[in-house]
Amino acid sequence: MNGLAAAILPTEAEGLTGLGVAGWNRVRGRGTGLVIGLYNDVDELHGVEIGLLNRARDHPPPFQFVPFINVHLP
């Protein structure tokens, strides 16, 4: 997915470059850019997640789950 993904309910993408806005965002693969939602779940974070609960699966525990904002800028 390149560009903007927006929805009220979940969005799911194999990769994201750009902006994802939804109640629940799931990025399988590399997430580059900004993801905004209540719950965000990214396999490989290269950007910013903003939400109530954010998960970056490539971060070591206990830093996989972070509230409010999660940032990884390469």
N, C-alpha and C positions, 0 to 999 in steps of 0.2 A: 504494500500500500504506500503510495507516494502522494502527499498532499494532505487533505483534510478528511478525517473520518469523524462523523458526529451522529449521535443517536441518543434517545432517551434511555433505552435499555442497553444490553451489552453490545460491544463491538469486539470482533475477533479478527486478527490478521496474522499472516505468516511472518511479516516484518513490517515495520512502520518507519517511514521517514517523513516527518512533518508534525502534524497536530492531530491528536486523538482526544475527543471530548465525548463522554458518555457516563452513565451511571456506573458501568463496570467495563473496564478495558482489559483485554487479554491479548498480548503480543507474543506469539510463538516465534522466537528468533530474535533478531536485533531490533531494538527500539531506539531510533535516533530522532531527537526532537523533544516535544512536549506532550505529555499525557495528563489529562485532567479528568477526574472522576471520583466517585465515592470509594471505589476499590480499583486499584491498578495492579496488574500482574504482567511483568516483562521478563522474558528469559535472559536477555543480555541488554542491560541498560547503558545507553550512551546519550544521556540527556537528562531530563527532569520529569519526575512524577509528582503531581499535586493531588492530594485526596485525603480522605479520612484514614485509609490504610493503604500502604504501597508495598509491593513485593518486587524485589529484584532478585531473581533466582541465581544470578551469577555472583552475588555478594556472599561473603562468608557469614555463617550464623554467628551472632544473633542479629546481624545487620541486614538480613534478607527482608524482614518486616519492619517498616518504619512508618510512623504516623505523620500526617500532614505534608511533608515534602521529602523527596529522596532525589539526590543529585549524584550523577557520575559523569564528569566531563573529562574525556581523554586528553 
